[in-house]
Amino acid sequence: MKISSFTLLAVALLLVVAAPLHAQTGCDNSPENPTVVLALVGSAGAFVSAARARIRARRNAGK
């Protein structure tokens, strides 16, 4: 499976931006990590959007 350079750049940017914000120096003992949770929610939203577009394209191609 070929990974596009845009996807690789996006993941690298996410990691670079999230690293300094990790726990935001105020909640080191927090059981959850809000930065990771927000990244997962955003990734899930992007995946759902892309999946819906692919499904719609397949349906329209069959007609």
C-alpha positions in Angstrom: 0.0 0.0 0.0 1.5 3.3 -1.1 1.4 6.2 1.4 1.2 9.6 -0.2 3.7 12.3 0.7 0.8 14.5 1.8 -0.3 11.9 4.4 3.2 11.5 5.6 3.6 15.3 6.0 0.3 15.6 7.8 1.3 12.9 10.3 4.7 14.4 10.9 3.1 17.8 11.4 0.6 16.4 13.9 3.4 14.8 15.9 5.5 17.9 15.9 2.6 20.1 17.0 1.3 17.7 19.6 4.7 17.1 21.3 5.1 20.5 22.9 1.4 20.5 24.0 1.7 17.1 25.7 -0.1 17.5 29.0 0.4 21.3 28.7 2.7 21.2 31.8 -0.3 21.5 34.1 -1.7 18.0 34.3 1.2 15.6 34.5 -0.7 13.2 36.7 -3.9 13.3 34.5 -5.1 9.8 33.5 -6.2 11.1 30.1 -4.2 12.9 27.5 -6.4 15.6 25.9 -4.0 16.2 23.0 -4.1 12.6 21.9 -7.9 12.4 22.4 -8.4 15.4 20.2 -6.0 14.0 17.5 -8.0 10.7 17.5 -11.3 12.5 17.2 -10.0 14.6 14.3 -8.5 11.6 12.5 -11.7 9.7 12.9 -13.7 12.6 11.4 -11.3 12.8 8.4 -11.6 9.0 7.9 -15.4 9.1 8.0 -15.5 11.9 5.5 -13.1 10.1 3.1 -14.9 6.8 3.5 -18.3 8.5 2.7 -16.8 10.1 -0.4 -15.5 6.8 -1.6 -18.8 5.0 -1.0 -20.7 7.7 -2.9 -18.2 7.5 -5.8 -18.7 3.8 -6.0 -22.5 4.1 -6.0 -22.4 6.8 -8.7 -20.0 4.8 -10.9 -22.4 1.8 -10.8 -25.4 3.8 -12.2 
